[in-house]
Structures are given as structure tokens and as C-alpha cells.
Amino acid sequence: MLAATRKFALGAAVTALAVGLAGCSGPDGSGAGADPEPRQGFPGANRGAAAPQSPVRLIGDGSTAFTGAQPGLPRPKRLKPGQKPPQFVVFSWDGAGEDPQKLFSHFREVGRKYDIAMTYFLSGVYLLPEERSTMYDPPQHSAGRSDIGFNDIQGVRDTVRELRGAWLEGNEIGTHFNGHFCGPDGGVGTWSVEEWESEISQAKSFVKNWRTNADLATEQPLPFDYEKELIGARTPCLEGRKNFMEAASGLGFRYDASGSGKQVWPGKEHGLWDLSLQMVPVPGRAFETLSADYNFMVNQSKVTQGDPNMFQYWGDQMRDGLIKAFDRAYEGNRAPLIIGNHFESWNGGAYMRAVEETIATVCVQRDVKCVSFRQLVDWLDAQDPELLAKLRTLGVGEPPAEGWEALTASRPAGPSSSDADQVRGRGWAERGRDAGPMDVGPAAPAAGSVAASVTPRS
């Protein structure tokens, strides 16, 4: 199974807690081992997710398929003059795959419970069986090499099941690429633009051909065209970002989530939205760290399984740090909060508990939108560029000096809201919350701290 093939190494760069490497994929997660019974429509559609309305049309060997617009994808609208932006929160998962811990299926269940969307960054080799490993030809490494191993047939089947259900529930499937190579010896930070293009092509290929590669021709296809679905990524160890963005900008990507930054409104680099991880408080400590489970782990225990007597405290510390980061944005500049995670049981699952409790605390609050990266960039692309420029002038936790109405008033009104006030399917007119400036409808066309740098690793 997948868990048995994963490999993890901290490396010497953890010294002084100033620099962290990356870890990979939480505690034992509960969750169904199979999708709920199929609904009428696309086979395997999950209970609670609207089935695609278009006929299923297989692509290539049938690993993927055209099934129409993604169910429940919100339709973005411009802010009205004088309107306060919603508070966006993105929960994302690096190296997403289903293994015996069942954390992928568990957090799908969490997403359904709180009616939210998340981004799952798939590692392509999790759809490639070990016996076919030489099909992967990584840049600067021999064919069949991967620092996170490969999968087995059951692991491929389980991962595809979760990817299928996740997409039908409105979540995004991004990429964490393939072999997860880090560091100076052939790591992704040393790759050229052309080598990144090869890695991206192979990551797509493993998704588009998993039925053939794993001899699973009778399994249901993934219900999307990955060439169109794939619009964003996070690089292994947050390395190689510059050349990756240069490669991705010519391949239809719309955002990158590989950087490290502050809780401010994003801009663009190389034509891609910069949706970096952010520095967030570490309660009880005099520094901040990146908004990822691995960074908290490195700063707390330095190893994946530290003192069991500290597990509760460490999980609470991450949860409280994320909530503090949320509060200062929610009451301040309303910058999107970006959070990165892995399906790993580090420190007894402390960080999986922290993430779930953070979701339960922040995603139920008024005017809060817990969304995927795709949904966030759809909203950003729909806004007046002059307004976004004004938002970027606000510092961390800084509200507009003269209030939101003054900051956003001097703009032409956006499209009429009359056509978007109907909430259909699964979306953001949450229980007890305003639907706000993004309602649910048919999918829109694509349009001085000491810190540990964390790079999610799978």
C-alpha cells in the first residue's frame, strides 16, 4: 500500500530551527473505504454531490472523461462598491493519496460536514504501480527513481476512488508532481525550465493513463479532463519555484502555491497568482513559522514522533496559531489565509486534529469562505484590478484606515447580482452566513521573525 512505500528524511538543514526540509503527507483517519452508493448520473457520484449533467465521454484509454462542468463550482462576482471582501481560507494537501490511514477519505468527510472545498495536490507516482516504476523518467535521476516510492494496485484503486469523489464534491485536484526530489543533488531546485516541462508532462500522463498502467481497465474513470482541470501546483520542498513558474505559465497554469510569504493580498508572478504559504504565529514562542503542519512539527519536536506527553500541547499550539492568523486577517486586511498539510500521523496525529479543529472553528463564521485554490483564483480574476491593488497596500492584520466602505467605494459596480442570487448545489451560502460576493451557480469560464521554512513534501 501507499504508506509502505513512502520515505521521509529530515536532513541537516533543520538545525537551529531556522530552515526546514519538507515532510510528507496525519493520525489514523476514519472514513469509508469505498464511495457511498452511486447516484443517478455519473457512476460513482457521491451522496451529496450533484451528478454531472452531460453524458460521459471517455478520454484516451478511459482513465479520465468529459462529464461536463464540475458540480457545485461557485460563480465569482465582483465586490460591490463599499463592500468588505469575504475572508477566504484555503486548506490544501500535498501528495494526496489514500493509504491504510484513510486520511484522504476522512478529510473528504470533514469537507462534506462543513460544506467546504479544499485542494488536493496529487503526486503522480501514487497512480503508478511499483512494477511499472521505470515508466517514470525523472530529471537528473535514473528511470524508476522516486524519493517517495510508488504504489501498489490496491493503492492506485483507492486513490483514484478518492480523487473521483473529491472532484464530484467540488474539490480541486492539483499536482505535487512526481518523485519529490529535494536538495542540491538533483533536487527540483536545480531543474531547468525544460526539465520542469518534462516533469509536468509526466505528472499529467500518470493521471491520464492510470487504467492502462495499473491494469484496471474495468474501474470507473476520473470524471474530468486533467489537461483542463490542472491549473496549479505546489513544488516539493517549496524549491525550484522560479523555473517551475516559467514552465507553467506557458502550459495553462493559473497559480503557484510554492512560495513563502506574509498574510497579505496576493499578486502575480510570471502571470500566475502567487498563493504562497504564509508566516503565522506560534503561540507561546517569539517567532512565526509557515502555515503548514510540517513547519510546526519541525519547530516543536524536530522529529516526526517526539515526546507523546507533548502531543496534545503541540496540536493545540498549531490550531491556536492558525486561528490567531485567521483572526488577524478576519478583523484586519481580510487577506486569504493559505494553509498547507500532509496526510501524515506526525506526533501521534496532532496536526491532523489541529487542522480539523481549525476547520470547525473558522469555516462556520460569518462571511468566511473555505475554498479551493481554483475557487480563490476565479474570484481574484473577477475583481477590478484597481481594487486588488488597493487591497495589496494593507499590511498584515491592517484594516483600511478609513474603513472598508471608503476603500472600495470609488469603483464602478460589478455585474448585477440578480442572476447569481440563486444558490444551487453545494456552495457558499453557508448556514447562518451571508452568501457574499460569490454565489453558487454554473462554473464560470477560466478566467523580523525567526522562522522555519516549511516545504510540504509527499
C-alpha positions, 0 to 999 in steps of 0.5 A, spaced: 500 500 500 501 507 499 504 508 506 509 502 505 512 505 500 513 512 502 520 515 505 521 521 509 528 524 511 529 530 515 536 532 513 541 537 516 538 543 514 533 543 520 538 545 525 537 551 529 530 551 527 531 556 522 530 552 515 526 546 514 526 540 509 519 538 507 515 532 510 510 528 507 503 527 507 496 525 519 493 520 525 489 514 523 483 517 519 476 514 519 472 514 513 469 509 508 473 505 504 469 505 498 464 511 495 457 511 498 452 508 493 452 511 486 447 516 484 443 517 478 448 520 473 455 519 473 457 512 476 460 513 482 457 520 484 457 521 491 451 522 496 451 529 496 454 531 490 450 533 484 451 528 478 454 531 472 449 533 467 452 531 460 453 524 458 460 521 459 465 521 454 471 517 455 478 520 454 484 516 451 484 509 454 478 511 459 482 513 465 479 520 465 472 523 461 468 529 459 462 529 464 461 536 463 462 542 468 464 540 475 458 540 480 457 545 485 463 550 482 461 557 485 460 563 480 465 569 482 462 576 482 465 582 483 465 586 490 460 591 490 462 598 491 463 599 499 463 592 500 468 588 505 471 582 501 469 575 504 475 572 508 477 566 504 481 560 507 484 555 503 486 548 506 490 544 501 494 537 501 500 535 498 501 528 495 494 526 496 493 519 496 489 514 500 493 509 504 491 504 510 490 511 514 484 513 510 486 520 511 484 522 504 477 519 505 476 522 512 478 529 510 473 528 504 468 527 510 470 533 514 469 537 507 462 534 506 460 536 514 462 543 513 460 544 506 467 546 504 472 545 498 479 544 499 485 542 494 488 536 493 495 536 490 496 529 487 503 526 486 503 522 480 507 516 482 501 514 487 497 512 480 503 508 478 504 501 480 511 499 483 512 494 477 511 499 472 516 504 476 521 505 470 515 508 466 517 514 470 523 518 467 525 523 472 530 529 471 537 528 473 535 521 476 535 514 473 528 511 470 524 508 476 527 513 481 522 516 486 524 519 493 517 517 495 516 510 492 510 508 488 504 504 489 501 498 489 494 496 485 490 496 491 493 503 492 492 506 485 484 503 486 483 507 492 486 513 490 483 514 484 476 512 488 478 518 492 480 523 487 473 521 483 469 523 489 473 529 491 472 532 484 464 530 484 464 534 491 467 540 488 474 539 490 480 541 486 485 536 484 492 539 483 499 536 482 505 535 487 508 532 481 512 526 481 518 523 485 519 529 490 526 530 489 529 535 494 536 538 495 542 540 491 543 533 488 538 533 483 533 536 487 527 540 483 531 546 485 536 545 480 531 543 474 531 547 468 525 550 465 525 544 460 526 539 465 520 542 469 516 541 462 518 534 462 516 533 469 509 536 468 508 532 462 509 526 466 505 528 472 499 529 467 500 522 463 500 518 470 493 521 471 491 520 464 493 513 463 492 510 470 487 504 467 492 502 462 498 502 467 495 499 473 491 494 469 484 496 471 481 497 465 474 495 468 474 501 474 470 507 473 474 513 470 476 520 473 470 524 471 474 530 468 479 532 463 486 533 467 489 537 461 483 542 463 482 541 470 490 542 472 491 549 473 496 549 479 501 546 483 505 546 489 513 544 488 516 539 493 520 542 498 517 549 496 524 549 491 525 550 484 519 555 484 522 560 479 523 555 473 517 551 475 513 558 474 516 559 467 514 552 465 507 553 467 505 559 465 506 557 458 502 550 459 495 553 462 497 554 469 493 559 473 497 559 480 503 557 484 502 555 491 510 554 492 512 560 495 513 563 502 510 569 504 506 574 509 498 574 510 497 579 505 493 580 498 496 576 493 499 578 486 502 575 480 508 572 478 510 570 471 502 571 470 500 566 475 497 568 482 502 567 487 498 563 493 504 562 497 504 559 504 504 564 509 508 566 516 503 565 522 504 565 529 506 560 534 503 561 540 507 561 546 514 562 542 517 569 539 517 567 532 512 565 526 513 559 522 509 557 515 502 555 515 503 548 514 503 542 519 510 540 517 513 547 519 510 546 526 512 539 527 519 541 525 519 547 530 516 543 536 519 536 536 524 536 530 522 529 529 516 526 526 514 522 533 517 526 539 515 526 546 507 523 546 506 527 553 507 533 548 502 531 543 496 534 545 500 541 547 503 541 540 496 540 536 493 545 540 499 550 539 498 549 531 490 550 531 491 556 536 496 559 531 492 558 525 486 561 528 490 567 531 492 568 523 485 567 521 483 572 526 488 577 524 486 577 517 478 576 519 478 583 523 484 586 519 486 586 511 481 580 510 487 577 506 486 569 504 489 565 509 493 559 505 494 553 509 498 547 507 498 539 510 500 532 509 496 526 510 501 524 515 500 521 523 506 526 525 506 526 533 501 521 534 496 525 529 496 532 532 496 536 526 491 532 523 486 534 529 489 541 529 487 542 522 480 539 523 479 543 529 481 549 525 476 547 520 470 547 525 472 553 528 473 558 522 469 555 516 462 556 520 463 564 521 460 569 518 462 571 511 468 566 511 469 562 505 473 555 505 475 554 498 479 551 493 485 554 490 481 554 483 475 557 487 480 563 490 483 564 483 476 565 479 474 570 484 481 574 484 480 574 476 473 577 477 475 583 481 477 590 478 484 590 478 484 597 481 481 594 487 486 588 488 491 593 488 488 597 493 487 591 497 495 589 496 497 596 500 494 593 507 499 590 511 498 584 515 492 584 520 491 592 517 484 594 516 483 600 511 484 606 515 478 609 513 474 603 513 472 598 508 466 602 505 471 608 503 476 603 500 472 600 495 467 605 494 470 609 488 469 603 483 464 602 478 459 596 480 460 589 478 455 585 474 448 585 477 447 580 482 440 578 480 442 572 476 447 569 481 442 570 487 440 563 486 444 558 490 444 551 487 448 545 489 453 545 494 456 552 495 457 558 499 451 560 502 453 557 508 448 556 514 447 562 518 452 566 513 451 571 508 452 568 501 457 574 499 460 576 493 460 569 490 454 565 489 453 558 487 451 557 480 454 554 473 462 554 473 464 560 470 469 560 464 477 560 466 478 566 467 523 580 523 521 573 525 525 567 526 522 562 522 522 555 519 521 554 512 516 549 511 516 545 504 510 540 504 513 534 501 509 527 499 
